[in-house]
Amino acid sequence: MSSRADGGWGTAIIVALAMITVLIAASGRGARSPARHAYVIPVIVAALRFGPTGGVVVSVGAALLYAPFVLPEIEWLGFTERGADGLASLTTVLLVGLLTGAVAQRSRRARGHYETALAVQRALAEARPLESILHQLRSTLRDGLRMTDVGLLVLEGDRALRCGPLSGADLLPECAAARFVPDAGGHPRPLRQLVVPLTARGETVGALSVERIGEIAAAEQAGIVTLAAHVGLALENARLASRQRRFADELAEKIADATRRSEEMDRAKSAFVATVSHELRTPLTALLGFGELLATRPFSSEEVHRLAGIVHRETERLVRIVDDLLDLSRVERGLPPTLRRTAVDVAPAVLSAVEMFRRQQLAHHFEIDCADGVGAIEADPDAVDRILKNLISNALKYSPPGLVTLRVRGVGHLIEFQIEDCGRGIPADALPRLFEPYYRAPHDAGAARGTGLGLAIVKSLVEAHGGSVSVATIVDTGTRVSFTIPRARVSPATARQRER
Amino acid sequence: MAWAASDRQDVAMAPATRTAPLILLSIAALASVLHDAGAAAYLAMPLWLWRVSASGRLLALGLGTPISRAAIGAGALIGSALGAHLLVAASMTLGYRPRVMEAAVARGVAYDLGAQVLATECFFRGALFNRAQRRWSFGAAAALSTAACLARYLIDPRLPGSAEILCGMVFYITLLSIANCWLFWRFGSLVPGMLSALMFFAAYRTIAE
């Protein structure tokens, strides 16, 4: 409703009142003039246009204009039928203005509340963060309810989202029902405030605080309480929808992640099959070739001894690969490796493992730092041998010719083994997946032969012994793999006696 | 006035300031009794009020702050409309004829300007209605203020005893009081109500005997 249109209507009403008064005066019949009934027309128009205030003001104006025709008759003639008729006309005009204005205002307010409720539903239906929605909701409610200001408090889990003035809503925990404050203070004119809890499913989910410099009548308060019930439900629906959207996003992310991992696993398995085939084929080719040579050609005993040594080494390699595959199969089924635990002297075990690689006359050289009397571990000797050989083999494969250091020391009830090389190191992003089966760090995949099972098997064996394994690496400086195994409770000699 | 403006402790009036209006009114009353021109002493009261307002001690009454043109216009319109209606109705019913150029009228207007209107508006609107509207609705506060205002005029010993005048007084004072409550509620200042009452009582003084 524009102020220009209001001004036009106001002027028209004043002109109509003046014209009716002139008509009554011109008729010569005074208070009995039929034109007096026309006063109700501008009064009704004013009440419909401006509400009860407009209706009352115009009806009082009409009564004031009409009174000079009625009162002299009463003054001169006493309280006659004509005087009573005039007073009834005066009263009728006043009542019509008041009642029409009240009905018009109630109707306008109800329509306003429905429109506001609809605007609230629309605002809350949008797929936006709750904070942003609250700001729009505040603006919608302020305009729709014609309030000076509106505050919103929404409880979201452990946190409370606030929007606008909340001096009254801050007291929400003690305020289970709507509370009207006649003057919230802070203004020269009374600042009416109504704080209404927002409820959904029987629980308080927030609070709505409306403030107006002006009246908030009882009927309007009841309407706001009803509106707050709609807002509470709509807010709860919006929150549930928001949570559902968040869950859906998280689920989609998890599915995408799982799909990606599955595809990676699929690619790794394909690569693994190709690698294992190649790894199996190499010793088998050697066995086939040298077997055929031995079967078809005559050789000297020294040559036969050399060829038999090659066949033996290739067979050992084949056995190692098959053992790894069997262990992997157990790991994938969630079964721990089969262990035959006994007390194992650490120093001889380390020396034995290193000795095998020394015999191969590699370009690397070894340094063993094993404290005297470091003691024994409670372990399967074969498993310990496989762990050490696997880690030493990795150190040799993934580092240039240089120093490989083995350190052994006691740490409380554990014995810690460290195998350190001076290679290229491992990128940080590859570290978390280093112990996964089939996984090979991208930069190592083509650098050396391997199935990608070694570290997965090392981890399963170490953990089966009650220890742990970790990797520390610095790119271009080297890698250190550490693992721990619990100390033996009895000495190896005692263990051997018991076994006998 | 001290009670009306005592919402804020930080601007509470000193005892000397509180007693000043009593002294000024006593002097003005004495002066007006001694000589017609002595009523001009009542004009000291608006000056005193303007001075106190400028110090910011009457902000609770909307005095000492800028007043909008709409507020002034509304106050003037209501007061002049009621005053004009009173003149028309009184002349048509009771045969009163307005007297303008008389010393009694000037004395009455000076009294209204310096004492009656200021005191009435400060007490019934500034103190009573202002406090009531901060506890109850506008309607309840206006009803209380109007009832108290009517009681004040009804117990006035100088009020003529005729039924016509009594009815007219109730009618106009009720309308004036409600209108002034609305002016104070709408604009947050006593000035429009004072203007409205002053214009109405100025019209009244021209027919008062």
Interface residues (C-beta under 8 A of the other chain):
Chain A: V60 L64 A67 P68 L71 P72 E75 P182 D183 P188 R189 P190 E215 A217
Chain B: L59 A60 G62 T65 A81 H85 V88 A89 M92 T93 L94 Q133 R134 R135 W136 S137 F138 E164 L175 W185 G188
